[in-house]
Amino acid sequence: MAVLAHINAIGTATPPHDIHPAFIDWAARRLDGRDARLFARMAARSGITRRWSVLPEAAGSPVGPGGFYAADRLPGTAARMAIYAAAAPELAVHAIGALDEQVTLGTITHLVVASCTGFVAPGVDQIIARRLSLAADVERTLVGFMGCYAAVAALRTARHIVRSEPLARVLVVTVELSTLHLQDDLRIEPLLAMLQFGDGAAAALVTAEPHGLAIDRPFAMALPESAALIRWDITDSGFSMHLSGEVPGQIALALRDPAVREILYADGPVDRWAVHAGGRSILDAVAEALHLPDAALDDSRAVLAANGNMSSATLMFVLARILSGAPMENGVALAFGPGLAAEGFAFRRPA
C-alpha cells in the first residue's frame, strides 16, 4: 500500500508594514481622467484591505520622502536583490517559528523552498538551513520562478519524497517579497497588477504521520496559447509583472472544459476548495465557472483581504486556514501562474 503524505501543520508570517493605502495614493496620482476613475473603482472592489511589505517603515511609506522608492529614478535590481537576500530568509524563519509552535519539527531530512521574487547564491534554501542549524546532509530543493503555483510544486515534491522515504520529515517553505518590484509605470493595467501583490512566507511540515491534510492526486495543466498572459520580465529596475486582464476569462473558459472538470472532480463532489487568492476577479471566475456556493471560497477571500496576493505563499495561507477548520472528505487545492498554467492536488482531512 502506498504511503500517504500529510501536511501536519502550517506556519505563516507577514512583515509589519501595511503598504496598501500608500500604494493606492501613489498610483492614483499617476493617472487622470477615465483611467483615474477606473483605478479608484477597481481598488475599491479589489477585495484587499491590507498588503504587507518588508520595506522599512521609518519613512512612513516606501513611496514617501526618504522611502525606498522616493527618488525620481527607482532603485535598480541590485539594490532590490540586496534587500531580498537579507529579508527573505528572515521572513521565512519567522514562518518556521510559527510552525514550530504547532508541531514538533524533529530532525528535518529534506528542505524544499519556493520563491520567485528574488535571486541569491548561496541560495535562500542554504541560508535558511544555516539559520536553523540543520544537518549538513539535509537534502535541499529550490523551486524558483514558477510563480503563484510554486506552492503546489513544492508540496508535490514533498509528497514524492515521503512516498519514497516514509521516515522523511520535509520542511516546505514559500517566501515572496513582491513589494520589492514596484515599477515606474503610468499605464493602468500594470498599476492594477501591482495593486494585488504583497509579501509573505509560509512553512509546512510534510511527513507520513497521519494527521493534518492528506495530500493525494497531484495534477497539472497548461492553457494553450496563453504564455503571454502572465509573465515576469527581469529588468534593470527589478522584476516587471505582466498580468493581462484576460486572465480571469481564460481561467473560467478552461474550468468549463469537461476534461478539466473530470480532473477536479475525479474523487467525487468537492466539499472544500483551497484556491490561490490571485485577485478578486480570479476567485469570481473560478466560482462562476464551477458553479460554487457563495461560501465555497471564503478561505481564499479572507486571505486576499488580509494580505493580497503573496505569489507562492498565498495558497499555503489558504491551506493553513483549512487546517484549523473542520474535517472534510474531498478537498481540492488549485493555483494559477505563468504559462498560463494551473497546478493542484486533492486533499482530505479525516475526522
Buried (B, 14 or more C-beta within 10 A) or exposed (E): EEBBBBBBBBBBBBBEBBBBEBBBEBBBEBBEEEBBEEBBEBBEEBBBEBBBBBBBBEBEBBBBEEBBBBEEEBBEBEBBBBBBBEBBBBBBBBBBEBBBEBBEBEEBBBBBBBBBBBBBEEBBBBBBBEEBEBEEEBBBBBBBBBBBBBBBBBBBBBBEBBBEBBEBBBBBBBBBBBBBBBBEBEEBEBBBBBBBBBBBBBBBBBBBBEEBBBBBEBBBBEBEEBEEBBBBEEEEBBBBBBBBEBBBBBBBBBBEEEEBEEBBBEBEEBBBBBBBBBBBBBBBBBBEBBEBEEEBBEBBBBBBBBBBBBBBBBBBBBBBBBBEEEEBBBBBBBBBBBBBBBBBBBBBBEE
